[in-house]
Amino acid sequence: MTDRTAEHYESVAADYDEHWSYDPDYVRRFAGAITDALRLTSSDAIADVGCGTGLYTRHVAEAVRPTRPILCVDPVPAMLDRLPKLPGLQPLVARAEDLASGQVPLPGADTLDAIIMKESIHHVGDRRKTLEGLVGLLSRHGRILVVMLPRTIDHPLFREAHERFAQLQPETSEIVETLAAAGLRTSVSYRTFHTTIDRQRYVRLLEARYLSVLGEFSEDELRAGIAQFRHAYRDEPVLRFDEHFAFVKGWVAPG
Ligand SMILES: C[S@@+](CC[C@H](N)C(=O)[O-])C[C@H]1O[C@@H](n2cnc3c(N)ncnc32)[C@H](O)[C@@H]1O
């Protein structure tokens, strides 16, 4: 994680949940898709790596009611500070890399049955080494789910933001191949989430740099990008767009 990424999440932490909860049903449906994809049960030892504020994790915990708290791992304390104080959620300040290397040991367990990584893989430095290390933490019925956007997205951003996003985002195929090389069976499915948002509200999200790619731009560049956005969508008071997420799953082969 770069200093710029850490600073970005420190500055968005306080408003993160509000930005992402513009459609209350969206978060719940998304958390349901994660729970289903991993077939989570109450006896699973679960970690959400790069959990942020736990916006999704709390819904997963509510649905699964795990007997052991979900380990909520994130390197940015300001994000973890927003995690609700619930018995089903246990915060841990660490990077994915620290868990993977054993530099930060798993508290209270030797292995994990399920690892969630939702929209955090693009922040991980050495993805191959880190994913291999995380796979090494899985139990014999362990599985991992990497949820990620493709390089090309439909969000109504300005041109430079789309270009920068494509440069920073890993290919889905890279993640599949890495998990397979680490010895897991793998599958990929795509889930589409429809978003409807008032244009003015979306401007506020852009101003607040709600996507980490927006943290890549200076104040002037962002202002110019928002002007570009306003012009492009001047006839659309309400924006509608689809988010196509890849759900990359890996699981330990029986036997
Ligand atoms: C886009 S947010 C996603 C948060 C949460 N999973 C969600 O979907 O709401 C990315 C998160 O990854 C975290 N992160 C950044 N670098 C990381 C790393 N090296 N290992 C684990 N998490 C990291 C950030 O602090 C941030 O909370």
The ligand as a MOL file (V3000), in Angstrom:
LIG
                    3D

  0  0  0     0  0            999 V3000
M  V30 BEGIN CTAB
M  V30 COUNTS 27 29 0 0 0
M  V30 BEGIN ATOM
M  V30 1 C -12.0930 0.0240 -1.8520 0
M  V30 2 S -11.7950 -0.2520 -0.1530 0 CHG=1
M  V30 3 C -12.8260 -1.6750 0.0820 0
M  V30 4 C -13.2560 -1.8300 1.5100 0
M  V30 5 C -14.3000 -2.9240 1.7250 0
M  V30 6 N -13.8140 -4.2220 1.3270 0
M  V30 7 C -15.5640 -2.5580 0.9630 0
M  V30 8 O -15.8200 -3.1570 -0.0740 0
M  V30 9 O -16.2710 -1.6580 1.4480 0 CHG=-1
M  V30 10 C -10.1690 -0.9410 -0.1260 0
M  V30 11 C -9.6510 -1.2540 1.2710 0
M  V30 12 O -8.4090 -1.9650 1.1380 0
M  V30 13 C -7.5540 -1.5300 2.1730 0
M  V30 14 N -6.1580 -1.8350 1.8170 0
M  V30 15 C -5.2470 -1.0350 1.2420 0
M  V30 16 N -4.0750 -1.6720 1.1200 0
M  V30 17 C -4.2590 -2.9220 1.6080 0
M  V30 18 C -3.4030 -4.0460 1.8000 0
M  V30 19 N -2.1220 -4.0210 1.4080 0
M  V30 20 N -3.9130 -5.1530 2.3900 0
M  V30 21 C -5.2230 -5.1760 2.7770 0
M  V30 22 N -6.0690 -4.1340 2.6260 0
M  V30 23 C -5.5920 -3.0250 2.0540 0
M  V30 24 C -7.8490 -0.0520 2.2950 0
M  V30 25 O -7.4150 0.4780 3.5290 0
M  V30 26 C -9.3760 -0.0230 2.1110 0
M  V30 27 O -10.0310 -0.1170 3.3470 0
M  V30 END ATOM
M  V30 BEGIN BOND
M  V30 1 1 1 2
M  V30 2 1 2 3
M  V30 3 1 2 10
M  V30 4 1 3 4
M  V30 5 1 4 5
M  V30 6 1 5 6
M  V30 7 1 5 7
M  V30 8 2 7 8
M  V30 9 1 7 9
M  V30 10 1 10 11
M  V30 11 1 11 12
M  V30 12 1 11 26
M  V30 13 1 12 13
M  V30 14 1 13 14
M  V30 15 1 13 24
M  V30 16 1 14 15
M  V30 17 1 14 23
M  V30 18 2 15 16
M  V30 19 1 16 17
M  V30 20 1 17 18
M  V30 21 2 17 23
M  V30 22 1 18 19
M  V30 23 2 18 20
M  V30 24 1 20 21
M  V30 25 2 21 22
M  V30 26 1 22 23
M  V30 27 1 24 25
M  V30 28 1 24 26
M  V30 29 1 26 27
M  V30 END BOND
M  V30 END CTAB
M  END
